[in-house]
Amino acid sequence: MLNMLPILPLSDWANSFVEWLTNTFSFIFDPIKTYLGSIMQFIISLLELLHPFVFIIIIMVLAFFVMNRKIIAPILVGVGLFFIYNQDLWDQLLNTMTLVIISSLLSVIIGIPLGILMSKSDRFQAVMKPILDFMQTMPAFVYLIPAVAFFGIGMVPGVFASIIFATPPTIRLTNLGIRQISAELIEASDAFGTTSMQKLIKVQLPLAKASIMAGVNQTVMLALSMVVIASMIGAPGLGRDVLSSLQRAEVGSGFVAGLSIVILAIIIDRFTQSSKNK
């Protein structure tokens, strides 16, 4: 009886909708692909101008000041980056870093304002919650389909897929951090005659900083987790080496590339965690 029921042509509807979006908004997608791709290539070119040892020293100095001036942290950072350089994966590292930085930056730029809006409106929060649930529960591979349809292959669709996958934590934790601020503190700020913007900038955002930075940290980690997946649609970087090793069953090179991703993830995590605690 069940098989006799008409099948909803959901896949056809989805194909038609994506095709309509691609054709209708090509005047938006094409410039994004061109300019964002050019910006990312420019960043990679700038990073390539630095000798790897100079780059490593700069990151070690930053680690010293960001991570509470403890000498062990920059030493470990330097050892990790030197290992990647020693394995002849430096160019792939720069590509991966660029993809992660651009994806994370755009996710934060989108996520924090949306989180603020959610904290200000229960109705907007009710609308956003199921959308965020959908974004976080949908398998990451599915995001590659519209990314390729809109932007072709390369780094730009990888950034697009990473933004969809990585933005929800920043939105959720920004909303949560602002909503958890004590009502007494909000009343005290109102008593001093602060405007809504003053209250947001001088009271709510500073008090919610720890929660917001936790969301940013999760966003960066999720963007990094998309590196291997994005390599399936032509995004360069360490993920491509992992994918290539998987296809060729080369355990050793895959392990080295995967370990390099882990090292990069730990370094980025420690930087963002330290920023959260300041």
Buried (B, 14 or more C-beta within 10 A) or exposed (E): EEEEEEEEEEEEEEEEEBEEBBEEEEEEBEEBBEEBBEEBEEBBEEBEEEEBEEBBBEBBEEBBEBBEEEEEBBEBBBEBBEBBBEBEBBBBBBBBBBBBBBBBBBBBEBBBEBBBBBBBEEEBBEEBBEEBEEBBEEEBEEBBBBBBBBBBBBBBBBBBBBBBBBBBBBBBBBBBBBBEBEEEEBEEBEEEEBEEEEBBEEBBBEBBBEBBBBBBBBBBBBBBBBBBBBBBBBBBBBBBBBBBBBEEEBEEBBEBBBBBBEBBBEBBBBBBBBBBEE
